[in-house]
């Protein structure tokens, strides 16, 4: 599990898990920081759905 501001260590698709108002899936690349909610900038938590190759 990762939160807004954490550095991504595993590239993949992540799902917002604690923010019912704006459930989203985002694609992340290792080394980037997890963003806040794209809609309202709330700090959120993410769970890895599937890894991506790169
Ligand atoms: Zn939101």
mmCIF file of the protein (N, C-alpha, C, O) and its ligand, coordinates in Angstrom:
data_MODEL
# 
_entry.id   MODEL 
# 
loop_
_entity.id 
_entity.type 
_entity.pdbx_number_of_molecules 
1 polymer     1 
2 non-polymer 1 
# 
_entity_poly.entity_id                      1 
_entity_poly.type                           'polypeptide(L)' 
_entity_poly.nstd_linkage                   no 
_entity_poly.nstd_monomer                   no 
_entity_poly.pdbx_seq_one_letter_code       
;(UNK)(UNK)(UNK)(UNK)(UNK)(UNK)(UNK)(UNK)(UNK)(UNK)(UNK)(UNK)(UNK)(UNK)(UNK)(UNK)
(UNK)(UNK)(UNK)(UNK)(UNK)(UNK)(UNK)(UNK)(UNK)(UNK)(UNK)(UNK)(UNK)(UNK)(UNK)(UNK)
(UNK)(UNK)(UNK)(UNK)(UNK)(UNK)(UNK)(UNK)(UNK)(UNK)(UNK)(UNK)(UNK)(UNK)(UNK)(UNK)
(UNK)(UNK)(UNK)(UNK)(UNK)(UNK)
;
_entity_poly.pdbx_seq_one_letter_code_can   XXXXXXXXXXXXXXXXXXXXXXXXXXXXXXXXXXXXXXXXXXXXXXXXXXXXXX 
_entity_poly.pdbx_strand_id                 A 
# 
loop_
_entity_poly_seq.entity_id 
_entity_poly_seq.num 
_entity_poly_seq.mon_id 
_entity_poly_seq.hetero 
1 1  UNK n 
1 2  UNK n 
1 3  UNK n 
1 4  UNK n 
1 5  UNK n 
1 6  UNK n 
1 7  UNK n 
1 8  UNK n 
1 9  UNK n 
1 10 UNK n 
1 11 UNK n 
1 12 UNK n 
1 13 UNK n 
1 14 UNK n 
1 15 UNK n 
1 16 UNK n 
1 17 UNK n 
1 18 UNK n 
1 19 UNK n 
1 20 UNK n 
1 21 UNK n 
1 22 UNK n 
1 23 UNK n 
1 24 UNK n 
1 25 UNK n 
1 26 UNK n 
1 27 UNK n 
1 28 UNK n 
1 29 UNK n 
1 30 UNK n 
1 31 UNK n 
1 32 UNK n 
1 33 UNK n 
1 34 UNK n 
1 35 UNK n 
1 36 UNK n 
1 37 UNK n 
1 38 UNK n 
1 39 UNK n 
1 40 UNK n 
1 41 UNK n 
1 42 UNK n 
1 43 UNK n 
1 44 UNK n 
1 45 UNK n 
1 46 UNK n 
1 47 UNK n 
1 48 UNK n 
1 49 UNK n 
1 50 UNK n 
1 51 UNK n 
1 52 UNK n 
1 53 UNK n 
1 54 UNK n 
# 
loop_
_struct_asym.id 
_struct_asym.entity_id 
A 1 
B 2 
# 
loop_
_chem_comp.id 
_chem_comp.type 
_chem_comp.mon_nstd_flag 
UNK 'L-peptide linking' . 
ZN  non-polymer         . 
# 
_pdbx_entity_nonpoly.entity_id   2 
_pdbx_entity_nonpoly.name        ? 
_pdbx_entity_nonpoly.comp_id     ZN 
# 
_pdbx_nonpoly_scheme.asym_id         B 
_pdbx_nonpoly_scheme.entity_id       2 
_pdbx_nonpoly_scheme.mon_id          ZN 
_pdbx_nonpoly_scheme.ndb_seq_num     1 
_pdbx_nonpoly_scheme.pdb_seq_num     101 
_pdbx_nonpoly_scheme.auth_seq_num    101 
_pdbx_nonpoly_scheme.pdb_mon_id      ZN 
_pdbx_nonpoly_scheme.auth_mon_id     ZN 
_pdbx_nonpoly_scheme.pdb_strand_id   A 
_pdbx_nonpoly_scheme.pdb_ins_code    . 
# 
loop_
_atom_site.group_PDB 
_atom_site.id 
_atom_site.type_symbol 
_atom_site.label_atom_id 
_atom_site.label_alt_id 
_atom_site.label_comp_id 
_atom_site.label_asym_id 
_atom_site.label_entity_id 
_atom_site.label_seq_id 
_atom_site.pdbx_PDB_ins_code 
_atom_site.Cartn_x 
_atom_site.Cartn_y 
_atom_site.Cartn_z 
_atom_site.occupancy 
_atom_site.B_iso_or_equiv 
_atom_site.pdbx_formal_charge 
_atom_site.auth_seq_id 
_atom_site.auth_comp_id 
_atom_site.auth_asym_id 
_atom_site.auth_atom_id 
_atom_site.pdbx_PDB_model_num 
ATOM   1   N  N  . UNK A 1 1  ? 0.850   -1.195 0.000   1.00 0.00 ? 1   UNK A N  1 
ATOM   2   C  CA . UNK A 1 1  ? 0.000   0.000  0.000   1.00 0.00 ? 1   UNK A CA 1 
ATOM   3   C  C  . UNK A 1 1  ? 0.885   1.245  0.000   1.00 0.00 ? 1   UNK A C  1 
ATOM   4   O  O  . UNK A 1 1  ? 1.932   1.269  0.648   1.00 0.00 ? 1   UNK A O  1 
ATOM   5   N  N  . UNK A 1 2  ? 0.463   2.271  -0.725  1.00 0.00 ? 2   UNK A N  1 
ATOM   6   C  CA . UNK A 1 2  ? 1.246   3.499  -0.844  1.00 0.00 ? 2   UNK A CA 1 
ATOM   7   C  C  . UNK A 1 2  ? 0.332   4.704  -0.671  1.00 0.00 ? 2   UNK A C  1 
ATOM   8   O  O  . UNK A 1 2  ? -0.864  4.638  -0.955  1.00 0.00 ? 2   UNK A O  1 
ATOM   9   N  N  . UNK A 1 3  ? 0.912   5.806  -0.203  1.00 0.00 ? 3   UNK A N  1 
ATOM   10  C  CA . UNK A 1 3  ? 0.139   7.029  0.001   1.00 0.00 ? 3   UNK A CA 1 
ATOM   11  C  C  . UNK A 1 3  ? 0.665   8.148  -0.884  1.00 0.00 ? 3   UNK A C  1 
ATOM   12  O  O  . UNK A 1 3  ? 1.783   8.087  -1.395  1.00 0.00 ? 3   UNK A O  1 
ATOM   13  N  N  . UNK A 1 4  ? -0.166  9.171  -1.053  1.00 0.00 ? 4   UNK A N  1 
ATOM   14  C  CA . UNK A 1 4  ? 0.252   10.370 -1.758  1.00 0.00 ? 4   UNK A CA 1 
ATOM   15  C  C  . UNK A 1 4  ? 1.595   10.860 -1.203  1.00 0.00 ? 4   UNK A C  1 
ATOM   16  O  O  . UNK A 1 4  ? 1.756   10.998 0.009   1.00 0.00 ? 4   UNK A O  1 
ATOM   17  N  N  . UNK A 1 5  ? 2.552   11.120 -2.093  1.00 0.00 ? 5   UNK A N  1 
ATOM   18  C  CA . UNK A 1 5  ? 3.868   11.618 -1.683  1.00 0.00 ? 5   UNK A CA 1 
ATOM   19  C  C  . UNK A 1 5  ? 4.917   10.530 -1.553  1.00 0.00 ? 5   UNK A C  1 
ATOM   20  O  O  . UNK A 1 5  ? 6.114   10.819 -1.540  1.00 0.00 ? 5   UNK A O  1 
ATOM   21  N  N  . UNK A 1 6  ? 4.481   9.275  -1.455  1.00 0.00 ? 6   UNK A N  1 
ATOM   22  C  CA . UNK A 1 6  ? 5.443   8.171  -1.414  1.00 0.00 ? 6   UNK A CA 1 
ATOM   23  C  C  . UNK A 1 6  ? 6.059   7.980  -2.792  1.00 0.00 ? 6   UNK A C  1 
ATOM   24  O  O  . UNK A 1 6  ? 5.422   8.251  -3.810  1.00 0.00 ? 6   UNK A O  1 
ATOM   25  N  N  . UNK A 1 7  ? 7.305   7.512  -2.818  1.00 0.00 ? 7   UNK A N  1 
ATOM   26  C  CA . UNK A 1 7  ? 7.940   7.224  -4.093  1.00 0.00 ? 7   UNK A CA 1 
ATOM   27  C  C  . UNK A 1 7  ? 7.548   5.812  -4.529  1.00 0.00 ? 7   UNK A C  1 
ATOM   28  O  O  . UNK A 1 7  ? 7.599   4.862  -3.749  1.00 0.00 ? 7   UNK A O  1 
ATOM   29  N  N  . UNK A 1 8  ? 7.161   5.708  -5.781  1.00 0.00 ? 8   UNK A N  1 
ATOM   30  C  CA . UNK A 1 8  ? 6.756   4.408  -6.328  1.00 0.00 ? 8   UNK A CA 1 
ATOM   31  C  C  . UNK A 1 8  ? 7.985   3.522  -6.518  1.00 0.00 ? 8   UNK A C  1 
ATOM   32  O  O  . UNK A 1 8  ? 8.987   3.963  -7.081  1.00 0.00 ? 8   UNK A O  1 
ATOM   33  N  N  . UNK A 1 9  ? 7.914   2.283  -6.054  1.00 0.00 ? 9   UNK A N  1 
ATOM   34  C  CA . UNK A 1 9  ? 9.035   1.357  -6.211  1.00 0.00 ? 9   UNK A CA 1 
ATOM   35  C  C  . UNK A 1 9  ? 8.738   0.264  -7.231  1.00 0.00 ? 9   UNK A C  1 
ATOM   36  O  O  . UNK A 1 9  ? 9.657   -0.381 -7.736  1.00 0.00 ? 9   UNK A O  1 
ATOM   37  N  N  . UNK A 1 10 ? 7.462   0.052  -7.535  1.00 0.00 ? 10  UNK A N  1 
ATOM   38  C  CA . UNK A 1 10 ? 7.078   -0.980 -8.500  1.00 0.00 ? 10  UNK A CA 1 
ATOM   39  C  C  . UNK A 1 10 ? 6.166   -0.348 -9.549  1.00 0.00 ? 10  UNK A C  1 
ATOM   40  O  O  . UNK A 1 10 ? 5.073   0.124  -9.234  1.00 0.00 ? 10  UNK A O  1 
ATOM   41  N  N  . UNK A 1 11 ? 6.630   -0.346 -10.801 1.00 0.00 ? 11  UNK A N  1 
ATOM   42  C  CA . UNK A 1 11 ? 5.805   0.188  -11.885 1.00 0.00 ? 11  UNK A CA 1 
ATOM   43  C  C  . UNK A 1 11 ? 4.549   -0.660 -12.050 1.00 0.00 ? 11  UNK A C  1 
ATOM   44  O  O  . UNK A 1 11 ? 4.606   -1.889 -12.014 1.00 0.00 ? 11  UNK A O  1 
ATOM   45  N  N  . UNK A 1 12 ? 3.413   0.015  -12.233 1.00 0.00 ? 12  UNK A N  1 
ATOM   46  C  CA . UNK A 1 12 ? 2.184   -0.746 -12.426 1.00 0.00 ? 12  UNK A CA 1 
ATOM   47  C  C  . UNK A 1 12 ? 0.959   0.129  -12.361 1.00 0.00 ? 12  UNK A C  1 
ATOM   48  O  O  . UNK A 1 12 ? 1.035   1.356  -12.287 1.00 0.00 ? 12  UNK A O  1 
ATOM   49  N  N  . UNK A 1 13 ? -0.177  -0.547 -12.391 1.00 0.00 ? 13  UNK A N  1 
ATOM   50  C  CA . UNK A 1 13 ? -1.468  0.130  -12.277 1.00 0.00 ? 13  UNK A CA 1 
ATOM   51  C  C  . UNK A 1 13 ? -1.887  0.072  -10.816 1.00 0.00 ? 13  UNK A C  1 
ATOM   52  O  O  . UNK A 1 13 ? -1.887  -0.992 -10.197 1.00 0.00 ? 13  UNK A O  1 
ATOM   53  N  N  . UNK A 1 14 ? -2.244  1.236  -10.275 1.00 0.00 ? 14  UNK A N  1 
ATOM   54  C  CA . UNK A 1 14 ? -2.641  1.328  -8.866  1.00 0.00 ? 14  UNK A CA 1 
ATOM   55  C  C  . UNK A 1 14 ? -4.068  1.845  -8.772  1.00 0.00 ? 14  UNK A C  1 
ATOM   56  O  O  . UNK A 1 14 ? -4.510  2.660  -9.583  1.00 0.00 ? 14  UNK A O  1 
ATOM   57  N  N  . UNK A 1 15 ? -4.777  1.353  -7.765  1.00 0.00 ? 15  UNK A N  1 
ATOM   58  C  CA . UNK A 1 15 ? -6.159  1.768  -7.533  1.00 0.00 ? 15  UNK A CA 1 
ATOM   59  C  C  . UNK A 1 15 ? -6.251  2.543  -6.230  1.00 0.00 ? 15  UNK A C  1 
ATOM   60  O  O  . UNK A 1 15 ? -5.661  2.148  -5.224  1.00 0.00 ? 15  UNK A O  1 
ATOM   61  N  N  . UNK A 1 16 ? -6.990  3.645  -6.245  1.00 0.00 ? 16  UNK A N  1 
ATOM   62  C  CA . UNK A 1 16 ? -7.277  4.395  -5.020  1.00 0.00 ? 16  UNK A CA 1 
ATOM   63  C  C  . UNK A 1 16 ? -8.199  3.557  -4.154  1.00 0.00 ? 16  UNK A C  1 
ATOM   64  O  O  . UNK A 1 16 ? -9.243  3.097  -4.617  1.00 0.00 ? 16  UNK A O  1 
ATOM   65  N  N  . UNK A 1 17 ? -7.816  3.355  -2.890  1.00 0.00 ? 17  UNK A N  1 
ATOM   66  C  CA . UNK A 1 17 ? -8.582  2.406  -2.067  1.00 0.00 ? 17  UNK A CA 1 
ATOM   67  C  C  . UNK A 1 17 ? -9.339  3.050  -0.912  1.00 0.00 ? 17  UNK A C  1 
ATOM   68  O  O  . UNK A 1 17 ? -10.172 2.380  -0.300  1.00 0.00 ? 17  UNK A O  1 
ATOM   69  N  N  . UNK A 1 18 ? -9.092  4.309  -0.586  1.00 0.00 ? 18  UNK A N  1 
ATOM   70  C  CA . UNK A 1 18 ? -9.736  4.871  0.604   1.00 0.00 ? 18  UNK A CA 1 
ATOM   71  C  C  . UNK A 1 18 ? -10.499 6.150  0.290   1.00 0.00 ? 18  UNK A C  1 
ATOM   72  O  O  . UNK A 1 18 ? -10.715 6.975  1.177   1.00 0.00 ? 18  UNK A O  1 
ATOM   73  N  N  . UNK A 1 19 ? -10.906 6.321  -0.953  1.00 0.00 ? 19  UNK A N  1 
ATOM   74  C  CA . UNK A 1 19 ? -11.490 7.590  -1.370  1.00 0.00 ? 19  UNK A CA 1 
ATOM   75  C  C  . UNK A 1 19 ? -12.668 7.274  -2.294  1.00 0.00 ? 19  UNK A C  1 
ATOM   76  O  O  . UNK A 1 19 ? -12.538 7.242  -3.518  1.00 0.00 ? 19  UNK A O  1 
ATOM   77  N  N  . UNK A 1 20 ? -13.816 7.044  -1.663  1.00 0.00 ? 20  UNK A N  1 
ATOM   78  C  CA . UNK A 1 20 ? -14.989 6.547  -2.387  1.00 0.00 ? 20  UNK A CA 1 
ATOM   79  C  C  . UNK A 1 20 ? -15.507 7.566  -3.401  1.00 0.00 ? 20  UNK A C  1 
ATOM   80  O  O  . UNK A 1 20 ? -16.076 7.197  -4.429  1.00 0.00 ? 20  UNK A O  1 
ATOM   81  N  N  . UNK A 1 21 ? -15.303 8.862  -3.099  1.00 0.00 ? 21  UNK A N  1 
ATOM   82  C  CA . UNK A 1 21 ? -15.847 9.900  -3.971  1.00 0.00 ? 21  UNK A CA 1 
ATOM   83  C  C  . UNK A 1 21 ? -15.255 9.843  -5.376  1.00 0.00 ? 21  UNK A C  1 
ATOM   84  O  O  . UNK A 1 21 ? -15.951 10.070 -6.365  1.00 0.00 ? 21  UNK A O  1 
ATOM   85  N  N  . UNK A 1 22 ? -13.961 9.536  -5.448  1.00 0.00 ? 22  UNK A N  1 
ATOM   86  C  CA . UNK A 1 22 ? -13.276 9.533  -6.740  1.00 0.00 ? 22  UNK A CA 1 
ATOM   87  C  C  . UNK A 1 22 ? -12.415 8.277  -6.893  1.00 0.00 ? 22  UNK A C  1 
ATOM   88  O  O  . UNK A 1 22 ? -11.188 8.371  -6.887  1.00 0.00 ? 22  UNK A O  1 
ATOM   89  N  N  . UNK A 1 23 ? -13.023 7.134  -7.027  1.00 0.00 ? 23  UNK A N  1 
ATOM   90  C  CA . UNK A 1 23 ? -12.234 5.910  -7.229  1.00 0.00 ? 23  UNK A CA 1 
ATOM   91  C  C  . UNK A 1 23 ? -11.571 5.943  -8.600  1.00 0.00 ? 23  UNK A C  1 
ATOM   92  O  O  . UNK A 1 23 ? -12.237 6.152  -9.614  1.00 0.00 ? 23  UNK A O  1 
ATOM   93  N  N  . UNK A 1 24 ? -10.271 5.737  -8.627  1.00 0.00 ? 24  UNK A N  1 
ATOM   94  C  CA . UNK A 1 24 ? -9.530  5.844  -9.884  1.00 0.00 ? 24  UNK A CA 1 
ATOM   95  C  C  . UNK A 1 24 ? -8.487  4.746  -9.941  1.00 0.00 ? 24  UNK A C  1 
ATOM   96  O  O  . UNK A 1 24 ? -8.085  4.183  -8.922  1.00 0.00 ? 24  UNK A O  1 
ATOM   97  N  N  . UNK A 1 25 ? -8.060  4.459  -11.160 1.00 0.00 ? 25  UNK A N  1 
ATOM   98  C  CA . UNK A 1 25 ? -6.862  3.650  -11.349 1.00 0.00 ? 25  UNK A CA 1 
ATOM   99  C  C  . UNK A 1 25 ? -5.870  4.508  -12.115 1.00 0.00 ? 25  UNK A C  1 
ATOM   100 O  O  . UNK A 1 25 ? -6.234  5.180  -13.081 1.00 0.00 ? 25  UNK A O  1 
ATOM   101 N  N  . UNK A 1 26 ? -4.618  4.485  -11.683 1.00 0.00 ? 26  UNK A N  1 
ATOM   102 C  CA . UNK A 1 26 ? -3.586  5.262  -12.353 1.00 0.00 ? 26  UNK A CA 1 
ATOM   103 C  C  . UNK A 1 26 ? -2.414  4.347  -12.692 1.00 0.00 ? 26  UNK A C  1 
ATOM   104 O  O  . UNK A 1 26 ? -2.185  3.335  -12.031 1.00 0.00 ? 26  UNK A O  1 
ATOM   105 N  N  . UNK A 1 27 ? -1.689  4.718  -13.722 1.00 0.00 ? 27  UNK A N  1 
ATOM   106 C  CA . UNK A 1 27 ? -0.481  3.991  -14.090 1.00 0.00 ? 27  UNK A CA 1 
ATOM   107 C  C  . UNK A 1 27 ? 0.712   4.740  -13.534 1.00 0.00 ? 27  UNK A C  1 
ATOM   108 O  O  . UNK A 1 27 ? 0.868   5.940  -13.764 1.00 0.00 ? 27  UNK A O  1 
ATOM   109 N  N  . UNK A 1 28 ? 1.554   4.027  -12.800 1.00 0.00 ? 28  UNK A N  1 
ATOM   110 C  CA . UNK A 1 28 ? 2.716   4.650  -12.162 1.00 0.00 ? 28  UNK A CA 1 
ATOM   111 C  C  . UNK A 1 28 ? 4.004   3.993  -12.666 1.00 0.00 ? 28  UNK A C  1 
ATOM   112 O  O  . UNK A 1 28 ? 4.039   2.810  -13.002 1.00 0.00 ? 28  UNK A O  1 
ATOM   113 N  N  . UNK A 1 29 ? 5.059   4.812  -12.704 1.00 0.00 ? 29  UNK A N  1 
ATOM   114 C  CA . UNK A 1 29 ? 6.381   4.339  -13.084 1.00 0.00 ? 29  UNK A CA 1 
ATOM   115 C  C  . UNK A 1 29 ? 7.275   4.440  -11.860 1.00 0.00 ? 29  UNK A C  1 
ATOM   116 O  O  . UNK A 1 29 ? 7.228   5.439  -11.142 1.00 0.00 ? 29  UNK A O  1 
ATOM   117 N  N  . UNK A 1 30 ? 8.084   3.425  -11.613 1.00 0.00 ? 30  UNK A N  1 
ATOM   118 C  CA . UNK A 1 30 ? 8.987   3.429  -10.461 1.00 0.00 ? 30  UNK A CA 1 
ATOM   119 C  C  . UNK A 1 30 ? 9.834   4.698  -10.448 1.00 0.00 ? 30  UNK A C  1 
ATOM   120 O  O  . UNK A 1 30 ? 10.374  5.104  -11.477 1.00 0.00 ? 30  UNK A O  1 
ATOM   121 N  N  . UNK A 1 31 ? 9.945   5.319  -9.278  1.00 0.00 ? 31  UNK A N  1 
ATOM   122 C  CA . UNK A 1 31 ? 10.732  6.538  -9.108  1.00 0.00 ? 31  UNK A CA 1 
ATOM   123 C  C  . UNK A 1 31 ? 9.879   7.789  -9.010  1.00 0.00 ? 31  UNK A C  1 
ATOM   124 O  O  . UNK A 1 31 ? 10.334  8.812  -8.498  1.00 0.00 ? 31  UNK A O  1 
ATOM   125 N  N  . UNK A 1 32 ? 8.641   7.718  -9.497  1.00 0.00 ? 32  UNK A N  1 
ATOM   126 C  CA . UNK A 1 32 ? 7.753   8.880  -9.399  1.00 0.00 ? 32  UNK A CA 1 
ATOM   127 C  C  . UNK A 1 32 ? 7.008   8.850  -8.065  1.00 0.00 ? 32  UNK A C  1 
ATOM   128 O  O  . UNK A 1 32 ? 6.853   7.794  -7.452  1.00 0.00 ? 32  UNK A O  1 
ATOM   129 N  N  . UNK A 1 33 ? 6.547   10.033 -7.623  1.00 0.00 ? 33  UNK A N  1 
ATOM   130 C  CA . UNK A 1 33 ? 5.780   10.104 -6.379  1.00 0.00 ? 33  UNK A CA 1 
ATOM   131 C  C  . UNK A 1 33 ? 4.297   9.906  -6.675  1.00 0.00 ? 33  UNK A C  1 
ATOM   132 O  O  . UNK A 1 33 ? 3.786   10.349 -7.704  1.00 0.00 ? 33  UNK A O  1 
ATOM   133 N  N  . UNK A 1 34 ? 3.623   9.232  -5.751  1.00 0.00 ? 34  UNK A N  1 
ATOM   134 C  CA . UNK A 1 34 ? 2.182   9.053  -5.906  1.00 0.00 ? 34  UNK A CA 1 
ATOM   135 C  C  . UNK A 1 34 ? 1.491   10.401 -5.756  1.00 0.00 ? 34  UNK A C  1 
ATOM   136 O  O  . UNK A 1 34 ? 1.767   11.140 -4.812  1.00 0.00 ? 34  UNK A O  1 
ATOM   137 N  N  . UNK A 1 35 ? 0.591   10.725 -6.685  1.00 0.00 ? 35  UNK A N  1 
ATOM   138 C  CA . UNK A 1 35 ? -0.107  12.021 -6.645  1.00 0.00 ? 35  UNK A CA 1 
ATOM   139 C  C  . UNK A 1 35 ? -1.294  11.992 -5.692  1.00 0.00 ? 35  UNK A C  1 
ATOM   140 O  O  . UNK A 1 35 ? -1.741  10.924 -5.272  1.00 0.00 ? 35  UNK A O  1 
ATOM   141 N  N  . UNK A 1 36 ? -1.802  13.187 -5.352  1.00 0.00 ? 36  UNK A N  1 
ATOM   142 C  CA . UNK A 1 36 ? -3.091  13.238 -4.637  1.00 0.00 ? 36  UNK A CA 1 
ATOM   143 C  C  . UNK A 1 36 ? -4.215  12.913 -5.612  1.00 0.00 ? 36  UNK A C  1 
ATOM   144 O  O  . UNK A 1 36 ? -3.972  12.700 -6.800  1.00 0.00 ? 36  UNK A O  1 
ATOM   145 N  N  . UNK A 1 37 ? -5.432  12.875 -5.113  1.00 0.00 ? 37  UNK A N  1 
ATOM   146 C  CA . UNK A 1 37 ? -6.591  12.653 -5.972  1.00 0.00 ? 37  UNK A CA 1 
ATOM   147 C  C  . UNK A 1 37 ? -6.592  13.676 -7.109  1.00 0.00 ? 37  UNK A C  1 
ATOM   148 O  O  . UNK A 1 37 ? -6.429  14.874 -6.880  1.00 0.00 ? 37  UNK A O  1 
ATOM   149 N  N  . UNK A 1 38 ? -6.779  13.185 -8.339  1.00 0.00 ? 38  UNK A N  1 
ATOM   150 C  CA . UNK A 1 38 ? -6.742  14.065 -9.505  1.00 0.00 ? 38  UNK A CA 1 
ATOM   151 C  C  . UNK A 1 38 ? -7.924  15.025 -9.536  1.00 0.00 ? 38  UNK A C  1 
ATOM   152 O  O  . UNK A 1 38 ? -7.859  16.070 -10.183 1.00 0.00 ? 38  UNK A O  1 
ATOM   153 N  N  . UNK A 1 39 ? -8.998  14.679 -8.845  1.00 0.00 ? 39  UNK A N  1 
ATOM   154 C  CA . UNK A 1 39 ? -10.212 15.497 -8.884  1.00 0.00 ? 39  UNK A CA 1 
ATOM   155 C  C  . UNK A 1 39 ? -10.219 16.581 -7.811  1.00 0.00 ? 39  UNK A C  1 
ATOM   156 O  O  . UNK A 1 39 ? -10.564 17.728 -8.095  1.00 0.00 ? 39  UNK A O  1 
ATOM   157 N  N  . UNK A 1 40 ? -9.839  16.228 -6.575  1.00 0.00 ? 40  UNK A N  1 
ATOM   158 C  CA . UNK A 1 40 ? -10.010 17.173 -5.474  1.00 0.00 ? 40  UNK A CA 1 
ATOM   159 C  C  . UNK A 1 40 ? -8.730  17.364 -4.649  1.00 0.00 ? 40  UNK A C  1 
ATOM   160 O  O  . UNK A 1 40 ? -8.748  18.068 -3.639  1.00 0.00 ? 40  UNK A O  1 
ATOM   161 N  N  . UNK A 1 41 ? -7.633  16.749 -5.067  1.00 0.00 ? 41  UNK A N  1 
ATOM   162 C  CA . UNK A 1 41 ? -6.320  16.940 -4.425  1.00 0.00 ? 41  UNK A CA 1 
ATOM   163 C  C  . UNK A 1 41 ? -6.245  16.393 -3.004  1.00 0.00 ? 41  UNK A C  1 
ATOM   164 O  O  . UNK A 1 41 ? -5.340  16.752 -2.251  1.00 0.00 ? 41  UNK A O  1 
ATOM   165 N  N  . UNK A 1 42 ? -7.174  15.543 -2.636  1.00 0.00 ? 42  UNK A N  1 
ATOM   166 C  CA . UNK A 1 42 ? -7.118  14.897 -1.331  1.00 0.00 ? 42  UNK A CA 1 
ATOM   167 C  C  . UNK A 1 42 ? -5.986  13.879 -1.307  1.00 0.00 ? 42  UNK A C  1 
ATOM   168 O  O  . UNK A 1 42 ? -5.701  13.223 -2.309  1.00 0.00 ? 42  UNK A O  1 
ATOM   169 N  N  . UNK A 1 43 ? -5.339  13.758 -0.137  1.00 0.00 ? 43  UNK A N  1 
ATOM   170 C  CA . UNK A 1 43 ? -4.321  12.722 0.031   1.00 0.00 ? 43  UNK A CA 1 
ATOM   171 C  C  . UNK A 1 43 ? -5.013  11.364 0.073   1.00 0.00 ? 43  UNK A C  1 
ATOM   172 O  O  . UNK A 1 43 ? -5.969  11.170 0.823   1.00 0.00 ? 43  UNK A O  1 
ATOM   173 N  N  . UNK A 1 44 ? -4.528  10.432 -0.734  1.00 0.00 ? 44  UNK A N  1 
ATOM   174 C  CA . UNK A 1 44 ? -5.185  9.129  -0.845  1.00 0.00 ? 44  UNK A CA 1 
ATOM   175 C  C  . UNK A 1 44 ? -4.164  7.997  -0.715  1.00 0.00 ? 44  UNK A C  1 
ATOM   176 O  O  . UNK A 1 44 ? -2.954  8.220  -0.695  1.00 0.00 ? 44  UNK A O  1 
ATOM   177 N  N  . UNK A 1 45 ? -4.688  6.795  -0.628  1.00 0.00 ? 45  UNK A N  1 
ATOM   178 C  CA . UNK A 1 45 ? -3.840  5.611  -0.580  1.00 0.00 ? 45  UNK A CA 1 
ATOM   179 C  C  . UNK A 1 45 ? -4.101  4.752  -1.807  1.00 0.00 ? 45  UNK A C  1 
ATOM   180 O  O  . UNK A 1 45 ? -5.203  4.726  -2.354  1.00 0.00 ? 45  UNK A O  1 
ATOM   181 N  N  . UNK A 1 46 ? -3.050  4.050  -2.220  1.00 0.00 ? 46  UNK A N  1 
ATOM   182 C  CA . UNK A 1 46 ? -3.114  3.240  -3.436  1.00 0.00 ? 46  UNK A CA 1 
ATOM   183 C  C  . UNK A 1 46 ? -2.732  1.801  -3.151  1.00 0.00 ? 46  UNK A C  1 
ATOM   184 O  O  . UNK A 1 46 ? -1.923  1.504  -2.273  1.00 0.00 ? 46  UNK A O  1 
ATOM   185 N  N  . UNK A 1 47 ? -3.347  0.917  -3.929  1.00 0.00 ? 47  UNK A N  1 
ATOM   186 C  CA . UNK A 1 47 ? -3.000  -0.490 -3.862  1.00 0.00 ? 47  UNK A CA 1 
ATOM   187 C  C  . UNK A 1 47 ? -2.633  -0.946 -5.278  1.00 0.00 ? 47  UNK A C  1 
ATOM   188 O  O  . UNK A 1 47 ? -3.306  -0.599 -6.248  1.00 0.00 ? 47  UNK A O  1 
ATOM   189 N  N  . UNK A 1 48 ? -1.573  -1.716 -5.377  1.00 0.00 ? 48  UNK A N  1 
ATOM   190 C  CA . UNK A 1 48 ? -1.127  -2.224 -6.685  1.00 0.00 ? 48  UNK A CA 1 
ATOM   191 C  C  . UNK A 1 48 ? -2.153  -3.210 -7.236  1.00 0.00 ? 48  UNK A C  1 
ATOM   192 O  O  . UNK A 1 48 ? -2.526  -4.172 -6.564  1.00 0.00 ? 48  UNK A O  1 
ATOM   193 N  N  . UNK A 1 49 ? -2.602  -2.962 -8.457  1.00 0.00 ? 49  UNK A N  1 
ATOM   194 C  CA . UNK A 1 49 ? -3.549  -3.857 -9.120  1.00 0.00 ? 49  UNK A CA 1 
ATOM   195 C  C  . UNK A 1 49 ? -2.783  -4.865 -9.976  1.00 0.00 ? 49  UNK A C  1 
ATOM   196 O  O  . UNK A 1 49 ? -3.011  -6.072 -9.892  1.00 0.00 ? 49  UNK A O  1 
ATOM   197 N  N  . UNK A 1 50 ? -1.878  -4.350 -10.793 1.00 0.00 ? 50  UNK A N  1 
ATOM   198 C  CA . UNK A 1 50 ? -1.034  -5.243 -11.595 1.00 0.00 ? 50  UNK A CA 1 
ATOM   199 C  C  . UNK A 1 50 ? 0.245   -4.525 -11.986 1.00 0.00 ? 50  UNK A C  1 
ATOM   200 O  O  . UNK A 1 50 ? 0.262   -3.314 -12.208 1.00 0.00 ? 50  UNK A O  1 
ATOM   201 N  N  . UNK A 1 51 ? 1.311   -5.299 -12.063 1.00 0.00 ? 51  UNK A N  1 
ATOM   202 C  CA . UNK A 1 51 ? 2.602   -4.736 -12.460 1.00 0.00 ? 51  UNK A CA 1 
ATOM   203 C  C  . UNK A 1 51 ? 2.644   -4.553 -13.963 1.00 0.00 ? 51  UNK A C  1 
ATOM   204 O  O  . UNK A 1 51 ? 1.972   -5.264 -14.709 1.00 0.00 ? 51  UNK A O  1 
ATOM   205 N  N  . UNK A 1 52 ? 3.447   -3.583 -14.400 1.00 0.00 ? 52  UNK A N  1 
ATOM   206 C  CA . UNK A 1 52 ? 3.650   -3.367 -15.830 1.00 0.00 ? 52  UNK A CA 1 
ATOM   207 C  C  . UNK A 1 52 ? 5.107   -3.596 -16.178 1.00 0.00 ? 52  UNK A C  1 
ATOM   208 O  O  . UNK A 1 52 ? 5.998   -3.428 -15.346 1.00 0.00 ? 52  UNK A O  1 
ATOM   209 N  N  . UNK A 1 53 ? 5.331   -3.979 -17.415 1.00 0.00 ? 53  UNK A N  1 
ATOM   210 C  CA . UNK A 1 53 ? 6.692   -4.179 -17.911 1.00 0.00 ? 53  UNK A CA 1 
ATOM   211 C  C  . UNK A 1 53 ? 7.236   -2.847 -18.389 1.00 0.00 ? 53  UNK A C  1 
ATOM   212 O  O  . UNK A 1 53 ? 6.478   -1.994 -18.851 1.00 0.00 ? 53  UNK A O  1 
ATOM   213 N  N  . UNK A 1 54 ? 8.542   -2.663 -18.284 1.00 0.00 ? 54  UNK A N  1 
ATOM   214 C  CA . UNK A 1 54 ? 9.150   -1.477 -18.891 1.00 0.00 ? 54  UNK A CA 1 
ATOM   215 C  C  . UNK A 1 54 ? 10.642  -1.648 -19.044 1.00 0.00 ? 54  UNK A C  1 
ATOM   216 O  O  . UNK A 1 54 ? 11.320  -0.747 -19.539 1.00 0.00 ? 54  UNK A O  1 
HETATM 217 ZN ZN . ZN  B 2 .  ? -11.089 13.220 -4.870  1.00 0.00 ? 101 ZN  A ZN 1 
# 
